[in-house]
Amino acid sequence: MPAEPVLPPRWLVRFGYDGSGFAGWARQPGQRTVEGEIHQGLVRAKIAPSADAGRPRVASRTDRGVHARGNALAISSRLDGPALLRALNGIAPDVFFTHARSVPEAFAARGAASRWYRYFEPSAGRDLGRWREAAELFRGDIDVRSFGRSVDPARPVWRTVDRVEVHGHGDCLVVDVRAPSFVWGMVRKIVAALRGYDSGRFALGTLRAATEGHRRCAVPMAEPERLVLWEVDYPGAWEVEAVGLAGHQRRAARRAQEATSARRAVVSGLWASAPGGLPATPVGRRL
């Protein structure tokens, strides 16, 4: 009787990416996506033993423009941990891999214990107290029909939110949202709801009734470019840590920093010559 083939080891890998250059996570024909870039790199560099084994199973999918600091994926590879991280960090300049650990073959990356998203909102013209007041509504079990996309409107759809916290950081408000799982667009709609209460678009009672399943309200989506998947948590510890970024990753990070600084300078110089000059705070606070 022929011996059964030995399956390659299964790895859980922590990774991040600058979402600016991607059309979201999922592979799409003719589009550069995070999944597509990683899958092509796994096959091209022979990190995975086959194209099928090289299909990454990811903890959280992100939309176009959304970034990740600590997403996680599961892949099969015969490389050991340090070699695997070195090879992965050669795939793309705007995707980086930081930690790895061995997991069973049947391990499901989607089964994370919790997910933590962080949103950066400009603080000018915002009332931190009102943002914190509205954030209290989004803790515990909430009906997400008003706070997610493609959610069945027929009956309440409940999700448990562990915490929503808002604090100041430099010239931004930072909104941290933690939960075991999210529906599509949920964090961006929660942020838009906090913004809407601050601006006067939504009354606190309206948002409370929506979270409790008594009514629905039309909540827009906050901008994706300010959202970061900050961390995905699993029981247990990481076994291997990457030594450092590859040269092409350091260059990409430097270019991104330079582009941000240049953009700020362009905006300041451009609007300084407009009638009345550059406003000190955003014009108008209503959505």
PyMOL commands that set and color helices and strands:
alter all, ss='L'
color gray80, all
select helices_A, chain A and resi 19-21+34-44+81-88+128-138+186-199+204-211+224-226+247-272
alter helices_A, ss='H'
color red, helices_A
select strands_A, chain A and resi 10-17+57-58+67-76+95-103+114-122+140-143+158-161+163-169+172-179+227-233+240-241
alter strands_A, ss='S'
color yellow, strands_A
deselect
rebuild
show_as cartoon
